[in-house]
Amino acid sequence: MSEKKTTHFGFETVDIDQKAERVAGVFHSVAGKYDLMNDLMSGGVHRLWKRLTIEKAAVRPGHKVLDIAGGTGDLSYQFARQVGKDGLVILADINDSMLKVGRDKLLDKGVAGNLEVTQADAQFLPFADNTFDRITIAFGLRNVTDKDLALASMLRVLKPGGKLLVLEFSKPGNPLLQKAYDTYSFKLLPNMGKWVTGDADSYRYLAESIRMHPDQATLQGMMDNAGFALTEYHNMTGGIVALHTGIKP
């Protein structure tokens, strides 16, 4: 009898087939207050991180863009403005609660016609080969069970010459910054989550998931191994966040 495969859910070891359900529970819990918590957690700096991602994406009119783990639609909103009436943006997320919040938010902002909303698993993207000019995944890759499988799936649906942008929490290079960041993540963040959403455990998981995510060089190597070319990363806020990019040859 073969042993069950396991993976990490934060610092906890779980059966590999349980992780997606456990992650879904986290985001069902926090979806309604997700935007508010992002502003509180980062002091609004997450908007600057996303702005750099949008600039580096260099989306043009007519492009097709896939925003994976797009959640409440911050990136999709800007991309929909950039691709114009002849382009298309697909806001994709595995979590239907997050998608509903994102869809309603974008409709309220008047986005229509060039935006679609799709529930999708990053590991098994339901799109044809060579479909998209740009793919973004912001603060979502660390929650994916098999990151190598997801990167291969993203490469498949990108057009040759298309660009992947992965915005994710990473590893600060300065030990003093790391110590301060750990104190914030494991002491203040769960309490903040409890006060705002009534859910400390979900924000404790988020802090743990960041620590279990590959560091900058490791993730770049994973992108290289998946077949991306010209991979690089840009550290932001001392390496607390990094933007990885790669091109489909």
Secondary structure, 3 states (H helix, E strand, C coil): CCCCCEEEECCEEEECCCHHHHHHHHHHHHHHHHHHHHHHHHCCCHHHHHHHHHHHHCCCCCCEEEEECCCCCHHHHHHHHHHCCCCEEEEEECCHHHHHHHHHHHHHCCCCCCEEEEECCHHHCCCCCCCEEEEEEECCHHHCCCHHHHHHHHHHHEEEEEEEEEEEECCCCCHHHHHHHHHHHHHHHHHHHHHHHCCHHHHHHHHHHHHHCCCHHHHHHHHHHHCCEEEEEEEEHHHCEEEEEEECC
